[in-house]
Structure formats: structure tokens, C-alpha cells
């Protein structure tokens, strides 16, 4: 199920971020902003925000932390470089400082790339954390989100072969013993001294997202939409993109990976529960379900202990789907409904539309 959500994300991203007339990313500023070429910004509300609401699930947060940290570091490093450019207006290009090197991965994962000999394992094997990092980078490369460089702005010649081995499925026969010595992390280790790194791809829309999530929205006098220059956004100004899409995506990638087996995805049961809750509302009252049915869905999926935690998380995490308890008017004895927010319901409606197209 998380794997299916990743396919949906790729479609939503392309349809939302890329101008179909030019094949170029849309400008920052949101759907109501039109740039000097007559191109609208990104409509996050149509697909990407609903996707976040449907995929910000409560699973083992420790399990997901490594993926979040690595992807967030890619975002933050790129953000820093374009922010410097906005501030000085002298930076001509994004360079290796916008990416991650093998040393960065070592620091983020708090582990070396290879094991040392002990009672648990042989020496020279790829460590668990580096295997997880490799899986994340493999998926990001497959989705066109990152590029591999052998120096500051020289693309690594091995990228094409690595990509071909990923999309052809050859990686499945090589993983991990034969893959790790030749994969993305291995290339970063081999090219560290020359500036080898990975960073966000320039032409797939992630700079637009960074500017819309961290930068200035449209409508501030004298400020370019998406500007990251400090001090230009008045306190309390709403963000163009209010949700951390990259965090939801990294968590979904982690859940799809599971324990290295596509049949053992993390959080699959929670995804099933959320779909059943949304289906019950869409096919019934439209935006709510009886509280008894809410608890029954969790019980049928052997997760009764999690029903209340969904309410709690919807309060503490703005990315999570919001569940609101509403008293049924004039009910005797008292009854309650669980009201669902429109973005969460739209997530499910979009998936149902795609399911009908497949049929």
C-alpha cells in the first residue's frame, strides 16, 4: 500500500509541479500567482496536500527517523544555497554544498559504511544504516528527485548505469551484497576527495517547493514570491505550502521499504484503516461517520488500541488528518460523529478515481 502511494505521489507531483506546455517547473507563489510569462504557481490544495494528509501516519517514529533526517538534510542544504543566492545576489550556481557527501551520511547515520569483524557479523559488510540510506537514495534517483555528482558540478558517469539497473530490476538480484559495493553510497565514498555528492535535481520542482514551504508567499509588496531572504516575511504570514511534504514522502519511502521486503511494509494496517474510515464517510454522510463505526473499524483490523491515538495525533501534528468529535443533535441517548477534514477525504477520492481508471 505505501508502494501504491508512492506511485500516486509521482503522478501528483508531475501534474502539480510541472508546466505541461514547457516541461519546466512552475514558479513559486501558489496557484493564484502568475509570473511574467503568464504561468501559474503550484496548486498544492488539489493533490499534494491531500496526499500528505493521507500519508502522515503514526508508525514507529524511530524506524522512520533515518529517512526523515537524510531527506531533510538534502532539503536544508539546498535551501541554504539558494538562500545565500537570494541574500547576496552574487551566487551564480548551485554547487556541491547544496548536497550530501559520504561524510555527511556518516554523520547523519552515526555509523560507518562497513561493519567491523565481531561475533555478530563479518567485517567489511555494509552496515544496516548505510543500506537504509542506499535504499532511500535509490528511490529518490528512480523518481528523478536527486542527481549524482563526482565533483562540484560534474555529473557522475556511473549514474546512468545505476539508474538502468534500478528500473530494470537488476538491483533486486544484486541487493545488498553485490549492490552496495557499486551503488550510490559506494560512488560517494569513491569520489569524496574530488567533491562527490548527491543533491536535488534542478529541473523537477523541488526548488519551487522549498521556496513555497520556507519562503515568502505572493502578495508581499516589494518581495519576490518564494524569496528566502531573511526578514522579508511579516510574522504570522501563511505559508504558500503549509505542510512538510518532504517529511511525509520520506516516511512513506521508509514504510514502503519495511524490513527490505515489499510484502512487509510498515504501517500497512494503518493505511487500510484510514481508507476504510474515508470510504465509510464518502459512501455515507459525506464528511463524517458514527463514533461507534469509527471504533469498529479499528477493532476489525486488530488495532482497537490505536483509535484514540489518531485523535491525539490530529491535534499535535498539522500534517496528520484531523478527526473532530461532533455531538449528534437531539440524540437520546447521546451519540457522536467523527467529522473528517476535506483534504483527507479528497486523498481517498483521488485514489478511488485512479482505482476506477485501472479497472
C-alpha positions in Angstrom: 0.0 0.0 0.0 2.8 2.5 0.7 4.3 1.5 -2.6 1.0 2.4 -4.3 1.0 5.7 -2.5 4.5 6.4 -3.9 3.2 5.9 -7.4 0.4 8.3 -6.7 2.8 10.8 -5.4 4.9 10.7 -8.6 1.8 11.4 -10.7 0.5 14.2 -8.4 4.0 15.8 -8.3 4.3 15.8 -12.1 0.8 17.1 -12.6 1.1 19.8 -9.9 4.7 20.9 -10.3 5.5 20.8 -14.0 4.0 23.2 -16.6 2.8 20.8 -19.3 3.4 23.4 -22.0 7.1 23.8 -21.3 8.1 20.8 -19.2 9.6 23.3 -16.7 8.8 23.6 -13.0 6.1 26.1 -12.1 7.1 29.3 -10.3 6.9 29.9 -6.6 3.9 31.7 -5.2 1.0 29.3 -5.3 -1.8 28.7 -7.7 -3.2 32.3 -7.7 0.2 33.8 -8.5 1.0 34.3 -12.2 4.6 35.1 -13.3 5.8 37.4 -16.0 5.4 34.6 -18.6 1.7 34.0 -17.6 2.4 30.7 -15.8 0.5 30.0 -12.5 2.3 28.7 -9.5 1.6 25.3 -7.9 -1.9 24.2 -6.8 -0.9 22.3 -3.6 -4.5 22.0 -2.4 -5.7 19.9 -5.3 -3.5 16.9 -4.9 -0.3 17.3 -2.8 -1.8 18.5 0.4 -4.5 15.7 0.3 -1.7 13.2 -0.3 0.2 14.5 2.8 -3.0 14.1 4.9 -3.4 10.5 3.7 0.2 9.5 4.3 1.2 11.2 7.6 0.6 8.1 9.6 1.5 7.1 13.2 4.0 4.3 13.0 7.3 3.6 14.8 8.9 7.1 14.7 12.3 5.7 15.5 12.1 3.5 12.4 11.3 6.4 10.2 13.8 8.9 11.7 16.8 8.0 9.5 14.9 8.5 6.3 13.5 11.9 7.6 16.9 13.1 8.6 18.6 12.2 5.3 15.9 13.7 3.1 15.5 16.8 5.3 19.3 17.3 5.1 19.0 17.3 1.3 16.3 19.9 1.5 18.0 22.1 4.1 21.4 22.1 2.3 19.7 23.1 -1.0 17.7 25.7 0.9 20.8 27.2 2.4 22.5 27.6 -1.0 19.5 29.3 -2.7 19.0 31.5 0.4 22.6 32.7 0.1 21.9 33.5 -3.5 18.8 35.5 -2.6 20.7 37.4 0.1 23.9 38.2 -1.9 22.5 38.1 -5.5 26.1 37.1 -6.5 25.8 33.3 -6.4 25.7 32.1 -10.0 25.1 28.4 -9.5 24.2 25.7 -7.0 27.2 23.6 -6.2 28.3 20.7 -4.0 27.5 22.5 -0.8 23.8 22.0 -1.7 24.1 18.2 -1.5 25.3 15.4 0.8 28.7 13.7 0.8 29.7 10.4 2.2 30.9 12.2 5.3 27.5 13.8 5.8 25.9 10.4 5.6 28.3 9.1 8.1 27.4 11.9 10.5 23.6 11.7 10.0 23.5 7.9 10.3 26.0 7.9 13.2 27.7 4.9 11.6 30.5 3.8 9.3 29.7 2.4 5.9 31.1 -1.1 6.7 31.0 -3.4 9.7 34.0 -4.4 11.7 34.5 -8.1 12.5 32.8 -9.3 15.7 30.6 -12.1 16.9 27.5 -10.8 15.1 28.9 -10.3 11.6 31.9 -10.4 9.4 34.0 -7.3 8.7 33.6 -5.3 5.5 29.8 -5.7 5.1 27.5 -2.7 4.5 26.0 -1.5 7.8 22.3 -1.5 8.3 22.1 2.3 8.4 24.0 2.6 5.1 21.8 0.0 3.5 18.8 2.1 4.5 20.4 5.2 3.2 21.2 3.4 -0.1 17.5 2.3 -0.4 16.4 5.9 0.1 18.8 7.3 -2.5 17.9 4.5 -4.9 14.2 5.5 -4.7 15.0 9.2 -5.0 17.1 8.6 -8.1 14.5 6.4 -9.6 11.9 9.2 -9.1 14.2 11.8 -10.6 14.5 13.7 -7.3 18.3 13.6 -6.9 21.3 13.5 -9.2 24.8 12.0 -8.5 27.9 14.1 -8.9 31.6 13.1 -8.9 32.7 16.7 -8.2 31.3 20.1 -7.6 29.2 20.3 -10.8 30.3 17.3 -12.8 27.7 14.5 -13.1 28.9 11.1 -12.1 29.3 8.9 -15.2 28.0 5.9 -13.2 24.6 7.4 -12.7 23.2 6.2 -15.9 24.1 2.5 -15.3 22.9 2.7 -11.7 19.6 4.1 -12.9 19.2 1.4 -15.6 19.9 -1.3 -13.0 17.3 0.2 -10.8 14.5 0.4 -13.3 15.3 -2.9 -14.9 15.0 -4.7 -11.6 18.6 -5.9 -11.6 19.1 -4.3 -8.2 16.8 -7.0 -6.8 19.2 -9.7 -7.7 22.2 -7.8 -6.5 20.8 -6.5 -3.2 22.6 -6.0 -0.9 25.9 -7.9 -1.2 26.6 -7.2 -4.9 24.8 -3.8 -5.0 26.4 -1.9 -2.1 30.0 -2.0 -3.4 28.8 -0.4 -6.7 25.7 1.6 -5.7 25.1 5.3 -4.9 26.8 5.3 -1.5 29.8 3.5 -2.9 30.2 6.2 -5.5 30.0 8.9 -2.9 32.8 7.1 -0.9 35.0 6.7 -4.0 34.6 10.4 -5.1 34.7 12.1 -1.7 38.1 13.6 -2.2 37.0 15.2 -5.6 33.8 16.6 -4.2 31.4 13.7 -4.9 27.9 14.2 -3.6 24.2 13.8 -4.3 21.8 16.8 -4.4 18.3 17.6 -5.5 17.7 17.7 -9.2 17.5 21.2 -10.6 14.6 20.8 -13.0 12.0 18.7 -11.2 10.3 21.3 -9.0 11.9 20.9 -5.6 13.4 24.4 -5.6 9.8 25.7 -6.1 8.6 23.6 -3.2 11.5 24.8 -0.9 10.6 28.4 -1.8 6.9 27.8 -1.2 7.4 26.0 2.1 10.2 28.2 3.6 9.9 31.4 1.6 7.8 34.4 1.0 4.2 33.9 -0.3 2.8 36.0 -3.1 1.3 39.4 -2.2 4.0 41.0 0.0 4.8 44.4 -1.5 8.3 44.6 -2.9 9.1 40.9 -2.3 9.5 38.3 -5.0 7.3 35.2 -4.2 9.4 32.4 -2.8 12.2 34.7 -1.6 14.3 33.2 1.1 16.0 36.4 2.1 15.7 36.8 5.8 13.3 39.4 7.4 11.0 39.9 4.4 8.1 37.9 5.6 5.9 39.5 8.3 5.3 37.3 11.4 2.2 35.2 11.1 2.0 35.3 7.3 0.5 32.0 6.0 2.9 29.8 4.0 2.2 29.1 0.4 2.7 25.3 1.1 1.8 24.8 4.8 2.8 21.1 5.1 6.2 19.5 5.2 5.7 17.4 2.0 9.3 16.1 2.1 8.8 14.6 5.5 5.6 12.8 4.5 7.4 11.5 1.4 10.4 10.3 3.4 8.1 8.5 5.8 6.2 6.8 3.0 9.5 5.7 1.4 10.5 4.2 4.8 7.2 2.4 5.2 7.4 1.0 1.6 10.9 -0.3 2.4 9.7 -2.0 5.6 12.4 -4.6 6.5 13.7 -4.9 3.0 10.7 -6.9 1.7 7.9 -5.3 -0.2 5.5 -7.8 1.4 6.5 -6.4 4.9 5.7 -2.7 4.6 5.4 -0.7 7.8 2.1 1.0 8.7 0.2 -1.0 6.1 -2.6 -1.8 8.6 -3.0 1.9 9.5 -3.3 2.8 5.8 -6.0 0.2 5.5 -7.9 1.7 8.5 -7.7 5.2 7.1 -9.0 4.1 3.8 -11.9 2.3 5.4 -12.7 5.4 7.5 -12.7 7.6 4.5 -14.8 5.2 2.4 -17.4 4.9 5.1 -17.8 8.7 5.1 -17.8 9.1 1.3 -20.3 6.4 0.8 -22.5 7.6 3.7 -22.8 11.1 5.2 -20.1 12.6 3.0 -17.8 14.0 5.7 -18.4 12.0 8.9 -19.0 8.6 10.3 -20.7 7.5 13.6 -18.2 7.2 16.5 -19.3 3.6 17.0 -18.3 2.8 13.4 -15.0 4.6 13.9 -14.1 2.3 16.8 -15.5 -0.7 15.0 -13.1 -0.2 12.0 -10.1 -0.2 14.3 -11.4 -3.3 16.1 -12.0 -5.2 12.9 -8.4 -4.5 11.9 -7.0 -5.7 15.3 -6.0 -2.1 16.2 -8.5 -1.0 18.8 -5.7 0.4 21.0 -4.8 2.9 18.3 -8.2 4.5 17.8 -7.7 7.2 20.5 -4.1 7.9 19.3 -5.4 9.0 15.9 -7.5 11.7 17.7 -4.4 12.8 19.7 -2.1 13.0 16.7 -4.5 15.1 14.7 -4.2 17.7 17.4 -0.4 17.7 17.8 0.7 17.3 14.1 -0.7 19.7 11.5 0.3 17.2 8.7 -1.9 14.5 10.2 -5.6 14.0 9.2 -7.8 15.9 11.6 -10.6 14.0 13.4 -13.3 16.1 15.1 -15.8 14.7 17.6 -19.3 16.2 16.9 -22.3 15.6 19.1 -25.4 14.4 17.2 -28.1 16.9 17.8 -31.1 15.7 19.8 -29.7 12.2 20.1 -31.1 10.2 23.1 -29.0 8.5 24.4 -26.2 10.9 23.4 -24.3 9.9 20.2 -21.3 11.4 18.4 -20.0 11.5 14.9 -16.4 11.7 13.8 -16.1 14.6 11.3 -13.3 14.3 8.7 -11.5 17.3 7.1 -12.0 17.8 3.3 -8.3 17.3 2.5 -8.3 13.8 4.0 -11.4 12.8 2.1 -10.0 14.2 -1.1 -6.9 12.0 -0.7 -9.2 8.9 -0.7 -11.4 10.2 -3.6 -8.3 10.7 -5.7 -7.1 7.2 -5.1 -10.6 5.8 -5.8 -10.6 7.6 -9.1 -7.3 6.0 -10.0 -8.6 2.6 -9.0 -11.6 3.1 -11.3 -9.3 4.0 -14.2 -7.3 0.8 -13.7 -10.5 -1.2 -13.7 
